[in-house]
Amino acid sequence: MRDRTPLVVVGDALLDRDLTGTADRLAPDAPVPVVSECAERVRPGGAALAAYLAARDGREVTLIAGVGDDPASAALRELLTPWLTLIPLPLTGALPEKTRVLAHDRPVVRLDRGGGRAREATGEARAALRAARAVLVSDYGRGAADTLRDVLAARPPLVWDPHPRGGPPVPGTRLVTPAEKEAHGFAPRDGHPGGGLRAAALHAAALVRDWRAAAVTVTLGSRGALLSYGEHPLLVPAPSSHPGDSCGAGDRFAATAAGLLADGALVGEAVEGAVAAATAFVAAGGAGALPPAAHGPASPSSPSARDTDDPHALAARVRAQHGTVVAAGGCFDLLHAGHVGLLQAARRLGDCLVVCVNSDASVRRRKGDGRPVNPLADRVRVLRALACVDAVAVFDEDTPERLLGDLRPDVWVKGGDYAGADLPEAALLEEWGGQAVLLPYLDGRSSTALMARAAEGVR
């Protein structure tokens, strides 16, 4: 992974802290919840989170940010040291800290302290920027981008992630990534409506002109992102919708887009990849579900630590949160309404759905020559596009027992065409207290029947 283009991130670093517990009663002296048994997790925030996520993708990263000598700065340095190179800018005041108190994984209140701002640029920071092959600016309005604006203007960055307190991106920036509310606040006041896709399109087009940027993409949360070059926009829909914690999703989006552009992707390709990455990031639990930063990367040659598409990591996270892991299996060669109904029903049985799909060789052994009609990559892509599917796992054997033994789902689902027959996986599920169930298919729907009708039509 280290052959990826190195990335320099310029911006304002924060220290984020989550205090997570349970709330089962109100305080006797005020109508507020009592959050007890709090566990504390500390992680990089702001530009430091964007840089950290890019480093977890297996990329060489340099972060230029205001960092001082206060305790929060020392804690942030310790978190970042295993992952990236930090070039500190002198900081006036203490590093900003943001503490969320969560009950049952839902935010109750946020506590902010520390008003430190980057005071001035350094020669080391200027030299690193001038030598950079790819630059991401994450401007949280605390001075880092302002101190280096002259260098950034001379060599516009690939991506500028703006925030309400920050200044405008330098002209010539290839892609600017405001959120929907931010775009509304930044856009010129010329009578644009306040919300919806039309407003986002008008705001994006106006900002392309006002900022003199090559492109602006307005992130729309669960709806995806809208990309504008100044005229007709391109809507990139999210592959699925998840109600999870969205904290850090904007940093995930910006870091992914910058990395893809650095490696040669077109702007549209970068936005599509960033939407998919941000969606998976939220589905996995957001910034609060990231592995501890202090652990560091396993080795330079280890695979990317971004495991949001990893079915085993997903199952482990859901189990750790006392959720129910559901798995379903099949060839899914020609996806039809019967398959979709089955998978939607399966997803409602738990907190995540992992689809176990036969490899091409496995399908051939089961179905004969000429199958599958659709190769594995296409079948996996279609399955992942379904909102009810959280992850896809592939097995090469005739049956998925080995894969199920690794995933250890709580519920294993098969289609109703197995009715009256023994489920070979049922005994396996009993080993860890799981349950195999049958769900009905819609009558008259099958891949074989579809192929027969298509062949008849050709004749």
N, C-alpha and C positions, 0 to 999 in steps of 0.2 A: 504494500500500500504506500510505501514511502516514495514511490516514483511519481506521485501526484505533485502538481505544481505547488510550491510553498506559498503560504498566504500570510500577509501582514494585516493585522487587525488594529485599527486606530479607534479609540473611543474611551468611554468612561466606565471604569470598573466599579462594581459593587460587591458587597458581601451579603449573600442571601442566607437566611436561616428559617427553617421550618420547625415549629413546636407542635407536634401532632399527638393528640390524646383522645379521650372520650368525654362526652358531655351528657350526663343523665339527669341533671338537676339544675335548678336556678340558685343563685346565691341568695342567702337569707336577707342581705342588706340592700339588694338591688335586683331588678328583673333582668339579670344577665346570666348566661350559662357559665357553669363551673367546668372548666376543662382540666381534667385530672390525668395523672400518669403520663405526662408529656415526654415523648422521646424527641431529642434534638438532632437535626441534620443540618450541616452547614455546607454551602456550595458556592462556586463562583456565580456572580450575577452581572447583569448589564453586558458591556462589551467583553468582559471576562468570560461570561457564559458562552457567547458566540464563538470566542476563540477556543474555549475548552471543547465545545461540540465539534468544531472543525478538527481539532487535534484528535478527538476520539474517533473521527472518521479515518484516521491513519495518515493525516496530512501534517507536514512540518509547518508550525505556526509560530509567528512572533507577535506578541501583544505589546502595543505602545499605549500606556494608560497612566493616569495619575495614581501614584501609590506612595504612601508616606511611611512614617515610623510608628504609627499608632497600632494598638492591638489588632484592630480589624485588618489593617494592611498586612501585618505579620501573618495573620491567619490566612489571608488570601494568597500571599506568597507561598505559603506551605502547600496549599491546595494545588497551585498551578505549577510548581517546580517540576514534578515528574512528567508534565505533559508538554510544556512549551517554553519558549524563551520570552522573558519579560524584560522590556525596556521601560523603566519607570520615568514618568515625568514628575517634577517637583509638585507636591500637593500642599495647598493651603487649607489647613483644618484636617479633620479626621475623615477617613474613607467612609462613604455613605454605607449604611447597613439597613437592610429591609428584613424585618422579622414577621413571618406569618404565623398566626395561631390557628390551628385546624382542629376541628372536632369531627371524628368519623370521616376524615379526609376532606372535609368541607371547610373553607376559610371562615373564621369568625371575626377576626380583626387583623390589621396590619400595623406594625409599629416601625416608624422610620427614625433614624438618628444619624448624625454625621453629615455635615454640609461641605465636605472638602471639594475643592475645585483644582484642576490642573493649572499651575501658575504660569509655566513657560515651557517652550520647547527646549530640547537639548541637542547638542551636535550629534550624539549617537542616534537619537530618534530621527533627525533629518536625514542622516546618512542611510539609515535602514529604509526609510521611505523612498529615497531616490534610487536605491538599488532593488526595490521590490518588484517582482514580476506580477504580483496580483495583490490588490488592496481592498479590504472591506472596512468601511467606516460605520461604527455603531455609536451614534451621537446621542447620548442621554442628556445633553445640555449642561455638562459640568466642565466644559472648557478644553478638553483634550483636542477635539477637532479644530477649535478656534486657534489654538496655539500653533497648529501646523497647517493652517489654511493656505498659506502661500505655496508650500510644497505640494499640497494636494491639488491646488489649482493648476500648477505646472504639469502635473501628471495625474489627471482625474482618475478616481478609483473605479473599480468594476461595479461595486455595489455600495450604496449609501442607505443605511437604515436610520431614518430620521425619527425623532421624538419631539413632543410639543415644546419642550424647553430648549431644544437645540436650534441652531441656525440652519439656513437653507443649504442644500448640497452645492458643491462647486459646479459650475457649468461644464458640460462634457461628461458628467458621470454616466456610465453605461446603463445602470438600472437603479432606480430609487424605489424603496419598498415600504411606503407608509401603510399603516392599518386604516380601516375604513373611517373611523372617527378622526384619526390624525389627518387623513386626506381632506376631510370636511373642514377641519380647522385651518389647514395650510392653504386651501384653495382660495382664489380671489373671491371677494364678496360681490357676485354679479347676478344674484337671483337664482342660482342653482337650487333645486329642491334638496331637502335635508337628508333623504335616505333612499335606499333601493339601488338597483343596478344602474338605472339611468343617472342618478346622482353620482355614483361612483365613477361611471364612464366620463361624465362631464368634468368632474374634479380631476381625474387622471389626465385627461387631455389638456386641461388648463395648466396643470402642474408641469407637464412636459414643456409647454411653451414658457411658463414663468421661470422654471428652474433651468431651462435650456439643457435638459437631460435627454439622452438618447431614448429612454423608455422609463415609464413609471408603472409599477404594478401595485394595485391596491389589494391588500389581503382582506378576505371576507370571512375569515373563520371557517365554519363548517361548510360554507358555500364554495370555498376555493379561493381563487384570486382572479383579478381582472387586469389584463396587460394592455397598455396603451402606448402607441408610438406618436400619438397626437391626433389620430383620426378614429377609424372604426376599431373598437377594442376586441381583444381575444379573451373569452372567458375560459379559464382553466378550472373545471369543477373538481372538488375534492373526491377522491375515490370512495370515501365512506364518511359517515358522520358518527362522532363519538361524544358522549357527554362528559368526558373526563376533564382533568385539570389542564387548562390551556397555558399555564404559567411557563414562559420560555419558548412558546411556539413561534413567536416572531423572530427570536434569535436563531432558532433551528432553521426557519425559512431563509433568513439572510445568509447564514453560514453555508447552507447547502447551495443556494443560488450562486454565491461567490465562488465556491469550490468548483462547481460545474462550469461556470464561465472561465475560470482560470485554466481548466483542463481543455478548453476549446469548444464547449457547447454553444449553440445559438441561444439568444435571449429566451425565445419561446421554450426551448428544451430545458433551460435552466429553471424557468418558472414552473414548468410541469413537474420537474424533479423535486423542486422545493415544496410544492403543494403536497406531493406524495409523502415527502419526509416529515413535514409538519403534521400532517394527518396521522401518520404512524406514531409520531412523537406524543401527540395528545392521547391516542389510543393506549399507549404504553404507560400513561400516568403523568406525562409532562416532566418538568424539571425536578419535581419532588420525587420521581421514581428513578432518577439517575443513580447508577452505582456510585459509591463514595469516591470522590476525586482523589483522595489521598492514596488510594491503592495504586494508582499509576498504571500505565500500559504494561501488559505482560511481556512483550518483546517487540522490537521494531518490525519483525516479520509476522506478528500475530494479525489475524483478520480484524477488520474494522469492528470497533466496539459498539457501533450503532446497531443494536440487535432488535430493533422494533419489529422487523419482519421474521424474527427467529421464533418458530412455534414453541420450542422448548423454553426459551426465556419468557415468552408470554405466559405459558402454563405455570411456570414457577412464580411469576409475579401475582397471578390471580390466586394461586394457592396461598401465597404469603399473606394476601389480604382476605383469606378465608372465603374466597369465592368458589364458584362451581365451574370446572373446566369440562366443556362438552366437545366431543370429537365425532366426526362423521366421515364415512369413507365411500369410495367408488372410483370408477374410471372417468366419469363426467366427460365423455367424448364429444357428444353433441348436447350441449346444455339446453334443457327444455324446461317448460313450466313445472313438470313434475319434480325435477331436481331443485328448482328454485323454491317451490313450496316446502319440500323436505328440509332444505337448509334453513329457511326462515323459521320453521317450526322447531328445528334443533336449537337454533340460537336462543329461542325464548326459554329453553330449559335451563340456562345457566348464565354465566357472566362473560364467557368468551366461547367462540367456536373455531376449532382447528379442523380443517378439511384434510383428510389423508387421501391422496390421489395416487393411483397406480402409475408407474413409469411406462414409457412406451413399450419396453420389452415385456413388462408384466401384462399389459393390455393384449399384446400379440399372443402371449401364451394362453390367455383366457378366452379371447375372442376370435383368434385365428388371423391369417394373413389378410391384409387390407385394413386392419384396425391397429391403432386408432386412426380415425379420419383426421383429427386435429392433433398435432404434435404436442408434447408435454408443455413446452414453453407457452403455447397458445392456451392450452387448457388451464394452466396455472394463472395466466394473466386474466382470463375471463372470471375465474373463481375469485381472485383477489379483488376484482372490481365490484363484487356483490357487497352491499352494505352489511349483510348479515354475517359475512366471513371475516374473521379477525386475522387468520394466518392459514397458510397452506404448507403441508408437509408431504414429501414424496417418498414412496417406498418401492423397492425394486422386486420384492418377493411376490409370490402369488397371493399371500394374505398379509395383513398389516400387524401381525402379532408382535414382531420385534419393535416396530415403531411405537405401538401402543404401550409396550413395556417401558419405553423411554419416556413417553409423554404422561402416562398414568392418568388418563382422564377420569373424571368422576362419572361421566355418562358417555356411552358409546351408542351411536345411532346408526341404524341401517334402514333401508327402504323396505316397504311392505311386501315387495316381491320375494322376501325371504320367509314370509309367513308359512308356518307348517314345517319349517326346516330348522335344524339346530343351528344356532349362531356359534361358530367355532371360537369367537372371541369372548363369549359370555363367561366361560370358566376362568379365563385370564383376568377379566375385570374383577372377579370375586377375590382375587389374590390381594388387592389393595382396597377392597370395599366399594368398588365401582359397580355400575349397573348398565347392562346392555339392554336397549329397548328397540322396538320396531315402530316406525312411523309410516303411515299410509302414503303411497304415491297417488297422484291424480290418475284416474282411470284413462287408459288409452294413450298414455304418454310413455314413450321409450325411444332410446336412440336407434334400436334395431328397426322399429316401426317407421321412424322418420327416414332412415336410409332406404327402406323398402319402397316407401311412397315416392321418394326422390328418384329411385331407379325406375319405377313404373312410369313416372312422368317423362323421363328421358326416352323410354321406349315408345 
